[in-house]
Amino acid sequence: MGHGHNHAHHDHTHGANKKTLTIAFFIIATYMIVEAIGGLLTNSLALLSDAGHMLSDAVSLGVGVLAFKFGEKIADYSRTYGYRRFEILAAVFNGVTLILISIFIVIEAIERFISPPEIASVGMLGIAIVGLAVNVLVAWILMRGGDTHDNLNMRAAFLHVIGDMLGSVAAIVAALSIMFLGWGWMDPVASIIVAIIILNSGYRVTKDAIHVLMEGVPSNVNIDEIISLFSNTPGIIGIHDLHVWSITSGQNALSCHAVVDEHLTLKETQKILRKIEHELLHLGIAHMTVQIEDADHVHEDSVLCKIQGNQHHHHHHHH
């Protein structure tokens, strides 16, 4: 009964994740507007770029909330995975948006190096300090209420907020430099630092999400462990056509063909499969589909043939 427990836990974190993201979304969206207006009034690009980062944040959090909402819809016949894949598309969208924002900031910063504008540094400092406090608060809320370790959406949201914190710190440093040292160029420098942070997180989120869309093997799954689990199970002669992929972050699926000793009854085979299914939960796989075959069925290109071919030749190699 490991299954029921697993799902109950998943639903609990799912609800907590959604609530946490919703709160974070409202706080960030509100402060982003404040910071954007502040950036325009004080004429600070560092504040504007931090606000730009917060905008992408608010978008990603909003999309995260929507993804969880859609994810709750039950699978129907046209979308057999429910709406879980929406989360992944959302992550791609978010990642690409981040990359675009960072490019805009850099272009604007270069213009400012050439002709530096006047900056109201005291106002800039105040807004940046409040911004830092807001980000610390949101980061704390996310850490406490959500699963920032395993869920791609939650992790993306958390990374954004950390990036925001660094952005606010950069703006604070820039404001102090302008106030005490008269270094006007610190403003575009700070905004370029923020742009690099944004570019980095955008690239990482996009890369991870595209890996899932391309049905790549999930990063937390070890294929060798899975193959040895099957081949070390008594009664199973070999496996082939093995596929492992992610439905959405944190939900992995496996399908394969298993070659089974023909003396086994159906009941015994079922028992073996149930045991394997349980073991697979520990290896990070929640959905298993196995097609049973007897030894005469083995294909030439099976995964295990390739592995064992060098040790001892299968009976079907000499036709």
Secondary structure as UniProt FT lines:
FT   HELIX           2..42
FT   HELIX           45..72
FT   TURN            80..83
FT   HELIX           84..114
FT   HELIX           121..145
FT   TURN            148..150
FT   HELIX           152..181
FT   TURN            184..185
FT   HELIX           186..213
FT   TURN            214..215
FT   TURN            219..220
FT   HELIX           223..231
FT   TURN            234..235
FT   STRAND          236..248
FT   TURN            249..250
FT   STRAND          251..260
FT   TURN            262..263
FT   HELIX           266..282
FT   TURN            283..284
FT   STRAND          287..293
FT   HELIX           295..297
FT   TURN            300..301
FT   HELIX           303..309
FT   TURN            310..311
FT   TURN            315..316
//
